[in-house]
Amino acid sequence: MGDPDREVSMKELIGSKQALRVCGQVLPRLITDAGPDAARRFVEFFTANIRNRHTREAYARAARRFCHWCERRCIRLDQVQPVVVAAYIEQLGSSLARPTVKQHLAGIRMLFDHLVIGQILPMNPAAPVRGPRYVLKRGKTPVLSPEDARHLLESIDCSTVLGLRDRALIGVMVYSFARIGAVTGMDVPDYYQNGKRSWFRLHEKGGKFHEVPAHHKAEEYLDAYLAKAGSASGGKVPLFRTIPGKRGTITDRRLNRGEALKMVKRRAKVAGLSSKIGNHTFRATGITTYLLNGGSLENAQAIAGHESPRTTKLYDRTQDEITLEEVERIRL
């Protein structure tokens, strides 16, 4: 057991800025009290075992919350049994949504798996614990009609590089079904010529790349933006970069997802569209429009780069139009 009067900092343990960002400045007492091997294994789980930054941060939050819950009840790491994890998950369900609870349980379960493999614990106390039942058959992402999407794009003032960038960013998301993170992660060379066609090389989760031919409208928007931005000659610089102020000079800094969301909200407001519109709206809008125009679910899945057609189906809102049409048959 460790010294209860001394907190072990992440910097002392591993000296890593990455570890400090992920796990916080101080390790949970539940872990440090179990000894240096447990502490090191805990750090390794977040810094070496999980490559996706967003997953890493989400699981770190879940682990810290569970550790602090145990600490307040004076439960040691070797005393964590399935009934303890089950009680925690049950209590968590009273304040968090079911998908969030399931994510927390997944993070805790993976962490304990890592501790078992490292011979810190004899068994995984989270393995037999079941999370809340949650089956999502229809996504909740707001979707624009083709008319509203066209109106949004046409409402953008393209006399400035800011307007050209924003139109191009939205256009790429709509016409390639791409995630916002995949689009903002693109560099200039990721928009390239292959024969007579232009292509997008999208940066997907897990370090994977997904290549999609560029729709002629997305190609038009990007060419206009790059000509104005002065990046048409290539070079490993971010494709979508920040532009301070309405008429500011474009920088070399990559536009992040939060900044893209603020832009989308601002553009939607100017166009008189719903404030609920977000970055994911354009992925869902593109998929829904494609299916409405006779595209197949299998090809939509391939364009979007989804592993399962069930994921693609979550973005499909074609049934909304059918439902509205049927409801209008009720005539009194």
C-alpha positions, 0 to 999 in steps of 0.5 A: 500500500502507498503512503496515504498522506502523499499524492502521486503526481502523473509527472513524477510517475511518467513525466509525460505531458500527454499523461497529464492531459489525459489522466489529470495532474494527480492519480486517483487514490484508489490506484496509488494506494494499490502500489506503483505497479497499479499506478503504472498500469493505469497510466499505460492504459490511457497513454499506450492502449487507447489511440483515439484521443476522444475515446481516451478522454472519455474513458479517463473521465469515466475512470476518475469518476468511478475511482472517486466514488470508491474512495468516498466509500473507503473501498480499496482496489482489491475490494472492488467486486461485481456488486460494487460496480453494479451499484455504481452503474445503477446510481450513475443511471439516475443522473446520466443518459443511458448511452453515457452510462454504457460508455462509462461501463465500457471504459471501466471494464476495459481498464480492469481488463488491462489491470488483470492482464498486468496481474494487478487484479485476479479478475475483472469485477466489471465483466459480469455487470450489464449496462442499461438496455439502449437500442437506437434504431433512428438517429437524432441528428437534425437533417436539412431538406435539399432546399434548405441545404441549398439555401444555406450554401447560397446564403454564404457571402463568397466575396471573402476567403472566409465565406469561400472556406465555410461554403467549401467545408459544408460542401465537403461534409454534404457531398462526401458524407464525411465526419467533421473530424475527418474533414478538419483533419485533411491537409491540402494534399488530401484533395488530389487529382486521380486521372480526370477526377478529384478525390478526398483522402479523409482522416478517419478514426484509428489512423485510417484513411478513407478515399472518396471521389469528389462531387463536382459541386464540392470540387467547385467550392474547394477550388474557389476556396483554395484559389483565394486562400493561396494553397492551390499549389499544395504543401503539407498545410491544413486544408481548412484553416482559421481566419480571425475576423470577418475579413481577416487573413487566413492563418496556418492553424488548423480549424478545429471542430468547435470552431467549425460548429460555431461557424455552422451555427452562425451560418444557420442563423443568418439563413434563418434555419434551426439553431439545432443544426450541427456539424453532423447535420451535413453528414445526415443530410447528404446520406438522406438526400442520396437515398431519396434520389434512389441511392442504395444503403450499401453504397451509402455505407461505402461512401460514408466509410461505415463498418456496418449498414446499421450505422448508416441507417441511423442517418437515413431520414427518408422515412420522415417524408413517407410518414408525413405523406401518410399523416396528410391522408387524414382528412376531416 
